């Protein structure tokens, strides 16, 4: 009959077969797998490293501190290394299968997504909201958020009082009412430090973190937030173009992120990290990509060594 679909037994059988094939195909496509723990990674023979080109952690040229660290970890496990490029809006979804939106120190789960990697290492700062969705390794790098301005800005760096809370208060007085550039869903989110309460001229940068220093140099905003690694790279890359005004945050830690379904993989990484500190390989990597950081934060490296 014209205009109607006639369902026959053969058609039903074919439909069931096609659906079954589609489901099987979906199940084996990379990125649709369930979260994996240590035994799964070893059995599969590959460690999938989720990362974002950022500062000297991942340079975008096939190297970087976190790239070398993850390659050594893969070698420690006896598996191959695979880099999986992602971005800051997707990295935790790619790791856990859940895309989230930060809400202060909490999160809102937006949707389920395919899992694409086993570990996330890209200079990731440990923040309370991130601890709701992933488990972090032992700290791998020190961090702090600084206020940064163009070198020719009339804003002057504060004089350190040797009291971090007083220094942060002094920096916030400078920020009050001024244009400020930050970046959502990162450690450079102004609301993490209550900065939205002291200035209504906040703009959130839509480009990559690597582009924030050039943005301030080119006059995108009067002031910007940068974290320690990015600021140090920018000072070397564009000497005489920017200046550090002072701290916006207390000390923070950077670490490797793991799915909460991968406790044994995380535990093994912590063993590996301690081993690499004892044999000196961790410190060689740090000095290769961030030669001056141990001078800025000697206590971190002395304490963790």
N, C-alpha and C positions, 0 to 999 in steps of 0.2 A: 504494500500500500504506500503510495507516494506521501512523503512527509513524515513517515514513521520509521523508526529503527526496529528491525525484527531481530530479536535475540534468539539465536539457535544454540544448541548444545555445543557445536564446534566453536562458535564465536565466544561462548563463555569460557571454554577451555583455553582458547588462544589468549583471551584477555587475562586469565589467571596466570598463564605462563609468562606473558609480557610483563605483568606487574611484578612477578617473582624475580624476573631478570633485572628489572629496574631497581628493585630493592637491594639485590645482591651487588649490582654495580655501584650503587650509592654507598654501600657498606665498605667497599674496598677503595674508594677514591681517597687519596691523601687529604687529610684535613677533616675527615668525617669520623675518625676513630675516637674511641673513648679515651679519657685521660690515662696515662701510662705511668707505672711505677718502675722501680729499679729492674726487676726481673723482666718486665716487658721490653724495656729499652735494650737490655742485654740480649734478649731473645731475637729482637728485630735487628739488632746489630747497628743501630744508628741513634745518635743523640741529636735531636732537633732543637737548635738554639734560636729563639725568637729575639730579634733585635731591631733597633732603629738607629740609623746614622745620627750620631750625637757626640759632639766634642771628640775626645780621643778614645772614648770607649769603643765606638764603632765608627771608623773613619769613612766608610762607604767605598773604600778601595781594597777590601778584603782583609783588613787587619784592624788593630785596635786592642786596647787592654782587655775588654771583655771577650773579644774574639779569641785572643791567645789563651785566656784563662779557660774558656769553654773547650778549646781544642785540647788543652792539657787534660781537662776533666774527661773528655771523650777517650783520650789515650789511656787514662787511668782506668776507665771502665772496660777498655778493650773493644771499643766500638768506633764506627766512623762518625765524623762530624758533619753536620749539615746546617747551614745558615738559612733561616727563614725570615725574610724582611717583613716588618709590620710597621705600625705607627702608634702614636700615643693613645689614640681613641680606640684602637682595636687590640692592643697587646694583651690585656688581661682576659679579654674574650677569647683570643687565640690560644691562651694558656689554659683557661678553665672551662670554656664552653658557655660562659655567661657574660654578656655585655652589661656593664653597670654604669650608673651615673652617680658621682659622689654627691652627698648631701651633708655638708659639714664633715663630721668624723664618721658618718654612716654612709650606706650605699643604697641605691635603688636598682634592682635587677630589671633590665630593659627587655632582654630577649635571649634566647638560646642560640648559639652559633657553633659551627664546626670547630673542633680543636685542631690547632695546626702545629703545636710545638710542645716540648717537654720541659724546657726551662726558659726563663726570660731574664736576660742580662744585657742591660743597656744603660748603665749608670742610673739605676732605678732607686729613688729615695724612698726610704721606709716612712710611710705616712699612716696615721690611724685608719683612714678609710680603706687604704689598700690592704691593711692587715685583716679586713673583714672578708676579703675575697681570695687572698693568696697567703701562703706561708713563706717567710723570708729565711734566707740562710744567715749564718754569722755575717757580721758586717764585712764588706770588702773594700770600702772606701769612705773617707770622711766627707761630709758635705755641710754647707751652710748657705743661706740665701743672703745675697748682698744687694744693696741699692747701688746702681751704676748710672753715671751721667757721661755726656760727651766731655772731652778734655777741656773744651773752651766754655763749658757751662759756668755760670756765676756761682752755682752751688758748690760749697766747699766740703771736703771730707771732714768727718768729725774727728776730734782728738779722743783716742781711746782712754777710758777711765779704768780699764782693767776689771770692769764689772759689766758683764754681757747685758744684763737687764737695763742698766743705765745707758749703755751704748745704743741698744735697740730703741729706747725711749727717745734718745736724741735724734736718731734717724727718722723716727715717726714724726717728730716735730717738723723736720725738713719736708716730709712727704705731704703734710697737711695742706689740702687745697690745691695740690699740684697735679699736672697730668702725669699719669703713671701707666707704664706698659707691663702687662703680665701675660700669663698663658694658662688657660683653663685645664683642669684635670692633671696638672703637674705640680711639682713643688713650688712653682712660680705663680700659683693661683693666689692673688692678693687676699682673698677672703680667709685663707688659712691663717693669716697673721692679723686679721681684723682691720686691714687697710681700707676696706670699703666704708668703714665708719669715720675715717678722717679725710677722705677725699672722694668727691663724686665725679672725678675726671679720669676714671680707670678705663682703659681699653684693653681688650684681650687679643693678643696676637694670633693670627690665623695661620701663619707660616710655620716652618719647623723651628725647633729650639736653636739650631745652628744659625738661623737668620736673625735672631733677636739683637745681637750685638751690632750687625750692620744696620739694622733698622734704627737703632738709637743714634748711630753715627750719622745716618742720613736724615735725622730730624723727625722720625716718626713720632717721637714723644720726648718730653723733657727729661724724664727719668724712666728707668726700667729695672726690673728684678732680674738678676742672673745668679745662678748657683756657682759654687766654687770652681768646679771643673771647666764650665763654659767660660767663666770670667777669666780664668788663667790662660786658657787657649786664646781667647780674644785679645788679651793683653800682649801675647806673643805675636799673634797674627796681624794685629793693627796697632803697633806701638805708637804711643802718643795720641791716640784717638779717643780713648775712654779713661775714666778714673773711677775708683771705688770710693763710695761715700761712707759706707759703713754697713753693719749687719742688720738684717731684718728679722732673722731667726736665730735661735740657739743652735748649737751643733746638732747635726742630723747624721744618720748613717745611710749609706747606699749598700744594697745587697742583691743577691740573686733571688728571683721569685720562682716559687714552685706551686703547682696545683695542690690544693689541700688533699687531693687523692693520691699524692706522691710522697708520702712521708719517708719511705726508705731511700728514695732518690735524693731527697734533701739531706737526710742523715749521712749518706755516702759523700755528698758534696762537702759537707762540713768536715768530714774526716780528711778528704782530699785537700781542702783549703788549709787546714792545720799542718798537713804534711808538706804542702808547697811553701808554707812559711818557714818551716824548719829547714828544708833543703835550699831555701833562698830563691826558688823559681818565682814565687809571687812577687818578691821585692824587685827582682830583675825586671819583671813586666811593668810594675809601677814606675820605676825609674826611667824605663824606656819611653813611656807615653806621658808621664807627669813628673819630670825630674825635679820640679821645685816643690811639689806638694808636701813631701816629708819635712821640708823646712818650715812650711806654714803650720803643719799639724804634727809635730814630732811625737806628741803624747799618744796619738792614735796608733802610729806605727810602732812605737816603743811598747805600748800596752799589748798590741796584738801580735807582736813578734815572738 
